[in-house]
Amino acid sequence: MKNRFKLPLMFLAAAALFVGPASAQDLKIATVDVEAVFRGYHRTAKEEARILVEEGRIKKEFEGSMGVLRDLETQVEDLRKKIEDPTVSEKVRAEAKKTFLEKVNEGRALEQERKDSHQRRRTALTTQLQASVQEIRAEIIKLITDHSKAEDYDYVFDKSGVSKNQLPFLIYTKGSVDMTEAILAELNKDAPVEAESK
């Protein structure tokens, strides 16, 4: 569940263009490591654990369904041997051929259904994961916004954000306040004991 939360950073350029030197010195600027906040939030850990359990269940059921296919493969192989046995009568061979084709088709259908079912469950799990990440992201951004307003910050930058060249947007900020720990403390104040002890 590795996710980057990137806040708009062009405000920095706007600040340089539209405020004079004197007023720029009065700006209150803070930074926050949104990636660290996301990773440190107890809801993130809980959701990761839930997804891992569900992934394990899906994998186990997928592998467990191989038993029926293996039984069919054994039956098909036995029928093949009967068909190729020169001591078997034509009537028995004809019946074996018919059953052989039925079993082959049954196996193909079961294998396709097995794969389709597995894919559907994987897709549903991915959708759930994306929805929970979006919900957690929205909660984090709202808290950062509310905290920034309460503390009267003019600009807050995500220092975990990187450019398309994988370079940090913020290399140096003079006199800015890092609110990462404050945000984490607020998010985790009602965390279960198990989450806090990790």
RABELDA-V425787 format. One record per pair of residues at least 24 apart in sequence whose C-alpha atoms are under 6 Angstrom apart, sorted by the first residue. I is the first residue (numbers start at 1). J is the second residue. D is the distance in Angstrom with one decimal. If there is no record, write none. Layout:
<<I & J & D> <I & J & D>>
This chain:
<<6 & 161 & 5.3> <7 & 158 & 5.9> <27 & 154 & 6.0> <28 & 153 & 4.8> <28 & 154 & 5.2> <29 & 153 & 5.8> <29 & 154 & 5.9> <29 & 155 & 5.0> <29 & 156 & 5.8> <29 & 176 & 5.2> <30 & 156 & 4.7> <30 & 176 & 4.9> <30 & 177 & 4.5> <30 & 178 & 5.7> <31 & 156 & 5.3> <31 & 157 & 4.7> <31 & 158 & 5.8> <31 & 178 & 4.8> <32 & 158 & 5.0> <32 & 159 & 5.9> <32 & 178 & 5.5> <32 & 179 & 5.3> <32 & 180 & 4.8> <33 & 158 & 5.5> <33 & 159 & 5.2> <33 & 160 & 5.1> <33 & 180 & 5.7> <34 & 158 & 6.0> <35 & 160 & 5.9> <37 & 184 & 5.8> <42 & 195 & 5.7> <76 & 100 & 5.8>>
